[in-house]
Amino acid sequence: MSQAFVAVLMGSDSDLPVMQATLDVLGTLGVPYEVKITSAHRTPQATKEYVQSADERGCVAFICAAGMAAHLAGAVSAQTLKPVIGVPINASLEGMDALLATVQMPAGIPVATVAIGKAGAKNAAYLAAQIAATADSALRQRLIDDRRASAENVQAKDAALQTELQARQTAKA
């Protein structure tokens, strides 16, 4: 088996501006990934072949982004037993059509669904990394360190806010 990786699939190249957030998080965490444009509707055979190939080559999770009908994640889940994470893209109806299409899967064909858009794209990367970290202690530590840094960032912003508010109060007095 090759090195474990996450497969990031997009229904269209127009999804890349949102999905760049996924790639950035995976890159920051040092998670190997592949990226592919494939369609549940326009290239179903190519999608199936890629999923089967990725399974054989060590893919630990699939992240699938699609808008509108958003069947890509379900089509991928039907071809693998690996975890599939769906990222609904706002292509129409403020992304609600994609959200519902992604989350409403038949029993036995699960798709973990995250938020619409960039927040979902980031969380998909974090979820895939957490899945991969079950078998990779170094990645687990990178995730712990990332959460710690995020918490410290929030605390630093709060400290700056408190200082600013105190200065305002002092100036009023």
N, C-alpha and C positions, 0 to 999 in steps of 0.2 A: 504494500500500500504506500502511496505517496504521502507527503506531508499533509496534515489535516488543513482544510481551508473552508471558507464560507463562500457559497455561490450567491452572487447578487444578480438577479434577473429583472430586466425592465421590459415592459411591453412596447416601449418606444424610446427613441433618443430624446424626446421632449421631456422624459421623466428624469433625465440626468441632473438638471439643476436642483431638484429636490433630493435625489439620491446621492448627490455629492456629499451630503451630510453623513450618510451611511459609510461611504468610503473613507471620509475623514476620520470618523471614530474608529473604524477597524484599523486604519493605518496608525493612528495614535496609540492604539492598544497593541500594535504589532501582530494583528491577526491576518494571516494570509487570506487573500480572496481572489476570486475571478469575477468578471463582469461580463454579462451577455445581454444582448437585445434579442428577445424571442417573444412570440405571440401565441397565446392559447388558441386564438381563432385563425390567424393567418399562416402560422407555421407550426401546427400541432405536432407533426412528426419530428421536426427538428427539435422542438421543446422536449418531447419524450426522449429522443436520442441523447440530448445534452444531459438531462437529469440522470439517465441510466449511466452515462459515462462519468458524470461527477460522483455519483454513488460509488462506482468502482474505484475511482481515483482518490477517495478519502474525504469527500465533502462531509462536514459534520452538521450543517444546517443550510437551508435555502432561504434567502430573503427575496421576496417577489413584490415588485411595485407595478401597479397598473391603475389606470383611471377608468371612468365610465363603467362598463360592464365588469371589469376587474376580475376576470376568470383565471388569470395566470396562476395565482397562488393555489387555487383549487385544482387546476390542471396538473401542477407540479406535485401537490400532495397526493394525487391519485396515482402517481408513478413512483413514489418513494415512501419508505418508513422513517426517513430522517425528518427532524423538525422543520416545518415550513412556517415562515413569518411573513404575513401580508402587510404591505404598506399601501393604504389607499391614497391615490393621487387626486388632487383637485383638478380634474379636467372639465367637469361640468357639475351643475347642481351643488356647488360648493363642496364637492367630494363626497356628499352623502350617498350617491349612487354607488360609488366605489367602495365606501365603507360597508354598506349593506351587502354588496355582492361578495366582499371578502369575508365578512364575519358569518354569513349565513351558509355554512357548509353542512352537507349531510353527515349524519353520524358515521363515524369510521374513517372520515377523510378530514382530519383536523387541520386547521390553519390558525395559528396564533396571530391575532390582529392587533396592530398598534394604531396610534392616532393618525389622523389625516395629515399629510404634508411632512415638513422638515422635522418637527418634534417626533413624529412617528418614525421617520427615517433614522434619526439618532437612536431612538429606543430599540428599533429593530437590530441595529448594530450591537448595542449593549446586550440585548437578549441573546443574540447569536454568540457573542463572546462569553456570556455566562454559561451557555450550553457547552461551548468548547472547553471552558475552564474546568468542567467536571473531570476532565482527563488531562489537564495541563496546569500543574501547580504554579508555574511561573506566570501564566496568564491570569490565574486567580489572584496572585499578588498584584499584578498590574491593575486589575479591576479594583482591588482594595485601595491601592494608592490613588487611583483616579477618583474614587468616591471621597477619599480623605481630602484630596486637593479641591474638589468641588465644595465640600463642606467648609473648608478654610476660606475659600473665595467668598462664600455667602457671609461668613463671620466677618471678614475684612470689609465687605460692603456695608454691613450693619454698623461696624465700628466707625466707619467714615460718615455714615448717616447720623449716628448719635453725636459725633463731634460737630457736624454741621448744624444740627438742631440746637445743640447747646450754645453754639456761637450766635445763632439767631436770637435765642432767648436772652443771652447776655447783651446783645446789641439793642434789644427792645427795652431793657431795664434802665 
